[in-house]
Amino acid sequence: MSKPKNKSDKKDNAAKVVAEKNEEAMIGGIMAGSPDAIGVAVVRLGCGCRKMAALDKDGEPASKVVMYRDSASSICDLCKKDNGAISRVTGYFIHWEGEPPSAEEQLRIEAKVFGTHGNA
C-alpha cells in the first residue's frame, strides 16, 4: 500500500526537479533575451519536446513561448499538430535565476503559471 501524497511531498518532489544540461543552454538564451525575467518556466513533454518561457516577478510572461527538441532541427510532428498538448506533459518546473523569490512567492508564481490542479 502506498503512502498518500500530501502537499509537503509535492513540495519536496518539486524542489528536486532541476534543469538538465541540455535545457540549461536554452534557459540561458531565454534569460539573456528577457531582461525583466526572474526565471524560466519549463514544461517537459513525453515526446521529448520542451516548452519554455521567461517569467517576470509577477509570474507574467517575459518572453514568447519557445518549443524545442534536443538534437533535432524542429519539434516533433505531434507537437506541430497539437502545440504540445497538456495531456502529454510529463513534468514542469521553474528555473529561478539569481536570488529566487521567497518560498511563498515561488508557490504563488508556480500556481499562476501551472495552475493548482485542485490542490489549493
Backbone as a printed PyTorch tensor [residue, N CA C, xyz], in Angstrom:
tensor([[[  0.8490,  -1.1760,   0.0000],
         [  0.0000,   0.0000,   0.0000],
         [  0.8920,   1.2360,   0.0000]],

        [[  0.6270,   2.1460,  -0.9080],
         [  1.4740,   3.3380,  -0.9940],
         [  0.9760,   4.4150,  -0.0520]],

        [[  1.9090,   5.2160,   0.3640],
         [  1.6180,   6.3190,   1.2860],
         [  0.8840,   7.4220,   0.5330]],

        [[ -0.1860,   7.9820,   1.1240],
         [ -0.8890,   9.0740,   0.4340],
         [  0.0040,  10.2880,   0.2960]],

        [[ -0.1280,  10.9450,  -0.8380],
         [  0.6850,  12.1370,  -1.0880],
         [  0.0250,  13.3400,  -0.4540]],

        [[  0.8360,  14.1730,   0.1580],
         [  0.3160,  15.4130,   0.7120],
         [  1.0850,  16.5740,   0.1240]],

        [[  0.7300,  17.7860,   0.5210],
         [  1.3580,  18.9720,  -0.0610],
         [  2.8540,  19.0160,   0.1940]],

        [[  3.3080,  18.5740,   1.3620],
         [  4.7450,  18.6250,   1.6340],
         [  5.5000,  17.6520,   0.7340]],

        [[  4.9000,  16.4880,   0.4080],
         [  5.5240,  15.5560,  -0.5260],
         [  5.6660,  16.2010,  -1.8930]],

        [[  4.6230,  16.9000,  -2.3370],
         [  4.6790,  17.5600,  -3.6400],
         [  5.7480,  18.6320,  -3.6520]],

        [[  5.8560,  19.3860,  -2.5630],
         [  6.8650,  20.4380,  -2.4820],
         [  8.2590,  19.8230,  -2.5470]],

        [[  8.4830,  18.7030,  -1.8260],
         [  9.7720,  18.0320,  -1.8550],
         [ 10.0990,  17.5430,  -3.2610]],

        [[  9.1170,  16.9460,  -3.9490],
         [  9.3390,  16.4660,  -5.3060],
         [  9.6120,  17.6190,  -6.2570]],

        [[  8.8810,  18.7130,  -6.1150],
         [  9.0870,  19.8660,  -6.9910],
         [ 10.4760,  20.4540,  -6.7940]],

        [[ 10.9620,  20.4470,  -5.5720],
         [ 12.2770,  21.0000,  -5.2930],
         [ 13.3780,  20.1700,  -5.9450]],

        [[ 13.1220,  18.9000,  -6.1980],
         [ 14.1200,  18.0170,  -6.7860],
         [ 14.2220,  18.1530,  -8.2980]],

        [[ 13.2110,  18.7410,  -8.9360],
         [ 13.2160,  18.8780, -10.3830],
         [ 14.1010,  20.0600, -10.7530]],

        [[ 15.1490,  19.7760, -11.4870],
         [ 16.0680,  20.8210, -11.9160],
         [ 16.3280,  20.6690, -13.4090]],

        [[ 16.8700,  21.7020, -13.9790],
         [ 17.1560,  21.6940, -15.4090],
         [ 18.2270,  20.6640, -15.7290]],

        [[ 18.0040,  19.9470, -16.8060],
         [ 19.0110,  19.0320, -17.3240],
         [ 20.0350,  19.8570, -18.0970]],

        [[ 21.2100,  19.2960, -18.3010],
         [ 22.2810,  20.0230, -19.0120],
         [ 21.7990,  20.5760, -20.3460]],

        [[ 21.0640,  19.7570, -21.0920],
         [ 20.6170,  20.1950, -22.4160],
         [ 19.5940,  21.3240, -22.3370]],

        [[ 18.8920,  21.4580, -21.2180],
         [ 17.9280,  22.5440, -21.0550],
         [ 18.6050,  23.8400, -20.6140]],

        [[ 19.7290,  23.7310, -19.9270],
         [ 20.3990,  24.9060, -19.3720],
         [ 20.7920,  25.9300, -20.4300]],

        [[ 21.2490,  25.4690, -21.5910],
         [ 21.6350,  26.3990, -22.6540],
         [ 20.4270,  27.1750, -23.1700]],

        [[ 19.3100,  26.4880, -23.3300],
         [ 18.0980,  27.1770, -23.7810],
         [ 17.6160,  28.1660, -22.7250]],

        [[ 17.6690,  27.7720, -21.4730],
         [ 17.2700,  28.6640, -20.3870],
         [ 18.1450,  29.9110, -20.3940]],

        [[ 19.4520,  29.7190, -20.5540],
         [ 20.3770,  30.8540, -20.6120],
         [ 20.0560,  31.7990, -21.7540]],

        [[ 19.7440,  31.2480, -22.9090],
         [ 19.3930,  32.0720, -24.0640],
         [ 18.1080,  32.8370, -23.8570]],

        [[ 17.1250,  32.1840, -23.2620],
         [ 15.8500,  32.8520, -22.9950],
         [ 16.0480,  33.9700, -21.9780]],

        [[ 16.8160,  33.7030, -20.9320],
         [ 17.0830,  34.7290, -19.9120],
         [ 17.8380,  35.9110, -20.5120]],

        [[ 18.8050,  35.6390, -21.3770],
         [ 19.5980,  36.7090, -21.9930],
         [ 18.7190,  37.6490, -22.8210]],

        [[ 17.6700,  37.1150, -23.4220],
         [ 16.7870,  37.9250, -24.2400],
         [ 15.6050,  38.5120, -23.4820]],

        [[ 15.5900,  38.3190, -22.1720],
         [ 14.4500,  38.7610, -21.3600],
         [ 14.9500,  39.4910, -20.1180]],

        [[ 15.2850,  40.7710, -20.2330],
         [ 15.8930,  41.4920, -19.1160],
         [ 15.0280,  41.5870, -17.8540]],

        [[ 13.7080,  41.4970, -17.9810],
         [ 12.8230,  41.5790, -16.8140],
         [ 12.5780,  40.2260, -16.1580]],

        [[ 13.1360,  39.1620, -16.7180],
         [ 12.8500,  37.8120, -16.2340],
         [ 13.5830,  37.4840, -14.9350]],

        [[ 12.8670,  36.7450, -14.0740],
         [ 13.4830,  36.2260, -12.8410],
         [ 13.5990,  34.7040, -12.8980]],

        [[ 13.0410,  34.1150, -13.9560],
         [ 13.1000,  32.6700, -14.1060],
         [ 12.4940,  32.2390, -15.4190]],

        [[ 12.5900,  30.9280, -15.6690],
         [ 12.0580,  30.3420, -16.8920],
         [ 11.1880,  29.1530, -16.5180]],

        [[  9.9520,  29.1550, -17.0030],
         [  9.0630,  28.0090, -16.8250],
         [  9.4240,  26.9720, -17.8730]],

        [[  9.5940,  25.7300, -17.4350],
         [  9.9590,  24.6380, -18.3240],
         [  8.8820,  23.5570, -18.2370]],

        [[  8.3700,  23.1400, -19.3900],
         [  7.3830,  22.0650, -19.4590],
         [  7.9790,  20.9690, -20.3280]],

        [[  8.0750,  19.7700, -19.7580],
         [  8.6060,  18.6160, -20.4850],
         [  7.4490,  17.7730, -20.9960]],

        [[  7.5540,  17.3610, -22.2570],
         [  6.5240,  16.5400, -22.8820],
         [  7.0520,  15.1220, -23.0910]],

        [[  6.1570,  14.1630, -23.1010],
         [  6.5290,  12.7610, -23.2470],
         [  7.2760,  12.4520, -24.5300]],

        [[  7.0810,  13.2460, -25.5490],
         [  7.7360,  13.0270, -26.8400],
         [  9.2000,  13.4870, -26.8400]],

        [[  9.6030,  14.2020, -25.7980],
         [ 10.9690,  14.7290, -25.7400],
         [ 11.0620,  16.2110, -26.0580]],

        [[  9.9880,  16.7970, -26.5430],
         [  9.9730,  18.2350, -26.8020],
         [  9.8510,  18.9870, -25.4840]],

        [[ 10.2360,  20.2570, -25.5030],
         [ 10.1540,  21.1290, -24.3350],
         [  9.4720,  22.4320, -24.7300]],

        [[  8.7150,  22.9880, -23.7750],
         [  8.1430,  24.3280, -23.9400],
         [  8.7380,  25.1630, -22.8150]],

        [[  9.1980,  26.3640, -23.1470],
         [  9.8170,  27.2450, -22.1550],
         [  9.3950,  28.6840, -22.4140]],

        [[  9.3180,  29.4480, -21.3130],
         [  9.0590,  30.8850, -21.4210],
         [  9.6030,  31.5670, -20.1800]],

        [[ 10.1500,  32.7540, -20.3610],
         [ 10.6460,  33.5480, -19.2370],
         [  9.4650,  34.1370, -18.4800]],

        [[  9.6740,  34.3610, -17.1700],
         [  8.6450,  34.9260, -16.3050],
         [  9.1900,  36.1510, -15.5870]],

        [[  8.3140,  37.1480, -15.3880],
         [  8.7270,  38.3050, -14.6000],
         [  8.3700,  38.0750, -13.1300]],

        [[  8.6370,  39.0650, -12.2810],
         [  8.4500,  38.9200, -10.8270],
         [  7.0070,  38.6830, -10.4210]],

        [[  6.0600,  38.9770, -11.3190],
         [  4.6450,  38.7660, -11.0380],
         [  4.1180,  37.4540, -11.6230]],

        [[  4.9910,  36.6930, -12.2750],
         [  4.5610,  35.4470, -12.8950],
         [  3.9620,  35.6320, -14.2730]],

        [[  4.1410,  36.8220, -14.8360],
         [  3.6570,  37.1110, -16.1830],
         [  4.7410,  36.7430, -17.1970]],

        [[  4.3430,  36.4160, -18.4250],
         [  5.3410,  36.0840, -19.4460],
         [  6.2870,  37.2530, -19.7030]],

        [[  7.5690,  36.9560, -19.7870],
         [  8.5800,  37.9650, -20.1090],
         [  9.2560,  37.6220, -21.4320]],

        [[  8.7120,  36.6110, -22.1180],
         [  9.2090,  36.2190, -23.4350],
         [  8.1000,  35.4490, -24.1400]],

        [[  8.3340,  35.1430, -25.3860],
         [  7.4270,  34.2520, -26.1060],
         [  7.6970,  32.8230, -25.6400]],

        [[  6.7490,  31.9370, -25.8670],
         [  6.9510,  30.5220, -25.5730],
         [  7.8520,  29.9450, -26.6580]],

        [[  8.8840,  29.2450, -26.2170],
         [  9.8260,  28.6080, -27.1240],
         [  9.6170,  27.1070, -27.0290]],

        [[  9.4670,  26.4450, -28.1650],
         [  9.3920,  24.9860, -28.1880],
         [ 10.6340,  24.4660, -28.9020]],

        [[ 11.2190,  23.4180, -28.3460],
         [ 12.3770,  22.8150, -28.9960],
         [ 12.4680,  21.3410, -28.6300]],

        [[ 13.3040,  20.6560, -29.3580],
         [ 13.5820,  19.2430, -29.1090],
         [ 15.0810,  19.0590, -29.2500]],

        [[ 15.6960,  18.4250, -28.2550],
         [ 17.1450,  18.2280, -28.2730],
         [ 17.5940,  17.4580, -29.5080]],

        [[ 18.7030,  17.8760, -30.0550],
         [ 19.3350,  17.2000, -31.1910],
         [ 18.3990,  17.0230, -32.3790]],

        [[ 17.4660,  17.9140, -32.5650],
         [ 16.5450,  17.8480, -33.6980],
         [ 16.4450,  19.2260, -34.3390]],

        [[ 16.1790,  19.2280, -35.6280],
         [ 16.0640,  20.5010, -36.3230],
         [ 14.7370,  21.1950, -36.0460]],

        [[ 13.7340,  20.4430, -35.5780],
         [ 12.4520,  21.0520, -35.2220],
         [ 11.7280,  20.1600, -34.2100]],

        [[ 10.6170,  20.6500, -33.7190],
         [  9.8180,  19.8690, -32.7790],
         [  9.1830,  18.6900, -33.5210]],

        [[  8.6500,  17.7390, -32.7810],
         [  8.0890,  16.5350, -33.3930],
         [  6.7720,  16.8480, -34.1180]],

        [[  6.3420,  15.9330, -34.9610],
         [  5.1180,  16.1270, -35.7380],
         [  3.8810,  16.2480, -34.8460]],

        [[  3.8510,  15.4990, -33.7480],
         [  2.7080,  15.5720, -32.8490],
         [  2.6070,  16.9630, -32.2140]],

        [[  3.7390,  17.5310, -31.7920],
         [  3.7280,  18.8890, -31.2290],
         [  3.3570,  19.9200, -32.2840]],

        [[  3.7690,  19.6840, -33.5140],
         [  3.3690,  20.5960, -34.5940],
         [  1.8530,  20.5730, -34.7570]],

        [[  1.2650,  19.3990, -34.5400],
         [ -0.1740,  19.2490, -34.7060],
         [ -0.9570,  19.8130, -33.5150]],

        [[ -0.5180,  19.4960, -32.2660],
         [ -1.3120,  19.8900, -31.0940],
         [ -0.6420,  20.9270, -30.1920]],

        [[  0.5020,  21.4840, -30.6250],
         [  1.2180,  22.5260, -29.8930],
         [  1.6210,  22.0830, -28.4820]],

        [[  1.9350,  20.8090, -28.3340],
         [  2.3640,  20.2970, -27.0360],
         [  1.2220,  20.2180, -26.0400]],

        [[  0.2300,  19.4160, -26.3470],
         [ -0.9830,  19.3090, -25.5260],
         [ -0.6620,  18.9820, -24.0720]],

        [[ -1.4430,  19.5590, -23.1760],
         [ -1.2400,  19.3700, -21.7390],
         [ -1.3570,  17.8990, -21.3340]],

        [[ -2.1110,  17.1180, -22.0640],
         [ -2.2750,  15.6990, -21.7330],
         [ -0.9710,  14.9130, -21.9030]],

        [[  0.0040,  15.4920, -22.5800],
         [  1.2810,  14.8040, -22.7950],
         [  2.4120,  15.3430, -21.9210]],

        [[  2.0870,  16.2230, -20.9890],
         [  3.0880,  16.7920, -20.0860],
         [  3.5590,  15.7190, -19.1050]],

        [[  4.8760,  15.5940, -18.9740],
         [  5.4500,  14.6140, -18.0350],
         [  6.1090,  15.3010, -16.8410]],

        [[  6.3600,  16.5850, -16.9380],
         [  6.9730,  17.3070, -15.8330],
         [  7.0560,  18.7860, -16.1390]],

        [[  7.1700,  19.5640, -15.0680],
         [  7.2870,  21.0150, -15.2370],
         [  7.9080,  21.6060, -13.9850]],

        [[  8.5570,  22.7510, -14.1450],
         [  9.1970,  23.4450, -13.0330],
         [  9.5750,  24.8410, -13.4850]],

        [[  9.9800,  25.6550, -12.5320],
         [ 10.5210,  26.9780, -12.8500],
         [ 11.9820,  26.9820, -12.4500]],

        [[ 12.8270,  27.3550, -13.3790],
         [ 14.2530,  27.5280, -13.1120],
         [ 14.4310,  28.9840, -12.6990]],

        [[ 14.7300,  29.2140, -11.4230],
         [ 14.9000,  30.5760, -10.9050],
         [ 16.3080,  31.0540, -11.1870]],

        [[ 16.4340,  32.2610, -11.6680],
         [ 17.7350,  32.8560, -11.9840],
         [ 18.1460,  33.7820, -10.8560]],

        [[ 19.4010,  33.6970, -10.4460],
         [ 19.8800,  34.5680,  -9.3770],
         [ 19.2360,  34.2120,  -8.0520]],

        [[ 18.9860,  35.2230,  -7.2380],
         [ 18.3460,  35.0190,  -5.9320],
         [ 16.8600,  34.7310,  -6.1490]],

        [[ 16.4020,  33.5320,  -5.8130],
         [ 14.9830,  33.2260,  -6.0360],
         [ 14.0870,  34.0020,  -5.0710]],

        [[ 12.8300,  34.1810,  -5.4450],
         [ 11.8980,  34.8410,  -4.5320],
         [ 11.6570,  33.9610,  -3.2960]],

        [[ 10.9750,  34.5060,  -2.3100],
         [ 10.6630,  33.7400,  -1.1060],
         [  9.8720,  32.4900,  -1.4870]],

        [[  9.8600,  31.5100,  -0.6030],
         [  9.1290,  30.2700,  -0.8600],
         [  7.6530,  30.5520,  -1.1220]],

        [[  7.0920,  31.4980,  -0.3840],
         [  5.6870,  31.8610,  -0.5680],
         [  5.4610,  32.4500,  -1.9570]],

        [[  6.3430,  33.3380,  -2.3870],
         [  6.2280,  33.9370,  -3.7260],
         [  6.4210,  32.8840,  -4.8090]],

        [[  7.3550,  31.9580,  -4.6080],
         [  7.5660,  30.8860,  -5.5810],
         [  6.2830,  30.0850,  -5.7620]],

        [[  5.6420,  29.7180,  -4.6660],
         [  4.3940,  28.9490,  -4.7420],
         [  3.3020,  29.7390,  -5.4460]],

        [[  3.2110,  31.0420,  -5.1570],
         [  2.2080,  31.8800,  -5.8030],
         [  2.4300,  31.9400,  -7.3120]],

        [[  3.6900,  32.1470,  -7.7140],
         [  4.0140,  32.2340,  -9.1450],
         [  3.7970,  30.8790,  -9.8200]],

        [[  4.2320,  29.7950,  -9.1900],
         [  4.0370,  28.4650,  -9.7670],
         [  2.5540,  28.1590,  -9.9630]],

        [[  1.7130,  28.5220,  -8.9900],
         [  0.2710,  28.3090,  -9.1170],
         [ -0.3010,  29.1330, -10.2630]],

        [[  0.1990,  30.3450, -10.4280],
         [ -0.2760,  31.2140, -11.5090],
         [  0.1180,  30.6540, -12.8720]],

        [[  1.3440,  30.1530, -12.9620],
         [  1.8630,  29.6650, -14.2460],
         [  1.3110,  28.2890, -14.6060]],

        [[  1.3370,  27.3670, -13.6390],
         [  0.9740,  25.9780, -13.9250],
         [ -0.4130,  25.5870, -13.4310]],

        [[ -1.0440,  26.4200, -12.6230],
         [ -2.3370,  26.0760, -12.0400],
         [ -2.1390,  25.3020, -10.7580]],

        [[ -3.2310,  25.0260, -10.0870],
         [ -3.1340,  24.3370,  -8.8030],
         [ -3.5830,  22.8890,  -8.8770]],

        [[ -4.1790,  22.4660,  -9.9710],
         [ -4.6290,  21.0770, -10.1610],
         [ -5.5090,  20.6000,  -9.0150]],

        [[ -6.2980,  21.5140,  -8.4510],
         [ -7.2250,  21.1560,  -7.3930],
         [ -6.5690,  20.9530,  -6.0480]],

        [[ -5.2980,  21.3520,  -5.9150],
         [ -4.5730,  21.1440,  -4.6720],
         [ -4.3840,  22.4270,  -3.8800]],

        [[ -5.1820,  23.4310,  -4.1350],
         [ -5.0160,  24.7140,  -3.4540],
         [ -5.3660,  24.6280,  -1.9940]]])
